Amino acid sequence: MKDANSVAPAFALVKCMFKNRFFIPFCMWGDVLVEICRKNGNFGGFLQVFNENCRIAVDEKVNFLKPSLVACNAALECCCCELESITDAEKVVETMSVLGVRPDEYTFGLLAYLYALKGLKEKIAELEGLIRGFGFPDKGVFFSNLISGFMKCGNLASVSATILQGVREMDGQGLSFRERTYNDVVSGFLQNGSIKDLATLIGASLGLGVYLPILKAYCKEQKTAEGAQLVTDISSLGLQLDVATYDALIEASMSCQDFQSAFSMFRDMREARIPDLQGSYLTIMTGLTESHRPELMAAYLDEIVEDPRVEIGTHDWNSIIHAFCKAGRLEDARRTFRRMTFLQFEPNEQTYLSLINGYVTAEKFFNVLVLWNEVKRKVSAVGEKKMKLDNTLVDAFLYALVKGGFFDAVMQVVEKSQEMKIFVDKWRYKQAFMEKHKKLRISKLRRKNRGKMEALIAFKNWAGLSA
């Protein structure tokens, strides 16, 4: 049966056993059948087999067919959650009593769900008395199932009353509803437009143990603005969330592009003096990059740049500059570049490449010349501040400067590349020259600007265009 792992042949085997009166102890097949039914999501057929098994056990006094508690609860789950039948559920409970199977918290929880769904408050009160009589200390399962039943029938008033009852009975401590229960509560209140009622309900709860699952439920429902407000309220009560909770809330906010909530929660983290901010910082930066919001990235970085708990590097500024350049917002890119250098973050090859590509796209070649003059000083420096050119950066400068007609600067780049033994493909710059300066004549330059003429001749000789 276990190897088959399929409902139909398993049921057929058990029914054949009953038909031929070839009884095998329930412990050898009952729980296996429950497991197969649970995997296949089908308890309807199991209930029939369970009832027939119990009938034989009672009528013919076959003690070894006594079902396990697991099997009884599975049959009860079918009655309460699938069939939603009080008659069938109470028949299973009666059978358990006759066969001497002692119920557990889960048994009472299933009945609580069904009675709440049907609005049977007297039955619920009877259950509470039975739970006390059996001496079960943890009523979390009972309350969770009550809430789920009330939520399914839309009885939000009873949901609130049940949660508050749970808080009172447990003094706000040790109250442990299932995470699914909190998800159902938040989802139900939000779908019915009762955010204010939910806020009142949360306000009456005590301790982080109550808040955390509700925050997770907010994340699941992507109600991150409400989550951010709750975080603020929690902080005002002097309670502190852990890093993992903040990270999850911020990640949820970024995934639904609720940037303001993410910023708000990150500020709460900083004010709460949480030492590990790096994970949430990276989540926010990555989300803003993917959403193409460089202006928010710049403002965010400016706000936290002096916080020693956050490790900020040149690559963070590069991401902002690259995004601005890609969007054609060159003035914002230049402003970010100035801010970066003012704060003593050293630009690198990627910084300059992004700016060059942005300027070339906008045909602002003079700005590239200004950049080259800065890079030239760094390349010519000595010691640790000396910058090394690479092939990609040389190529970008040469192409832009040729396009702009700054041949003196072009030859400076060529000279530096030769010093550093960087290979340069001249064909690309021949093409750039022919596209932009095909009609440029040396004779005209001779009369107007002798220095530019000499630089042009030097470039043409270098590129093989002198003929």
ABEGO torsion letter per residue (X at the ends): XAAAGBAAAAAAAAAAAAAAGBBBBAAAAAAAAAAAAAAAGBAAAAAAAAAAAAAAAAAAGBAAABBBAAAAAAAAAAAAAAAGBAAAAAAAAAAAAAAGBBBBAAAAAAAAAAAAAAGBAAAAAAAAAAAAAAGBABAAAAAAAAAAAAAAAGBAAAAAAAAAAAAAAAGGBGBBBBAAAAAAAAAAAAAAGAAAAAAAAAAABBEAAAAAAAAAAAAAAGBAAAAAAAAAAAAAAGBBBBAAAAAAAAAAAAAAGBAAAAAAAAAAAAAAGBABAAAAAAAAAAAAAAAGBAAAAAAAAAAAAABAABBBBAAAAAAAAAAAAAAGBAAAAAAAAAAAAAAGBBBBAAAAAAAAAAAAAAGBAAAAAAAAAAAAAAAABBEAABBBBBAAAAAAAAAAAAAAGBAAAAAAAAAAAAAAGBBBBAAAAAAAAAAAAAABBAAAAAAABAAAAAAAAAAAAAAGAAX
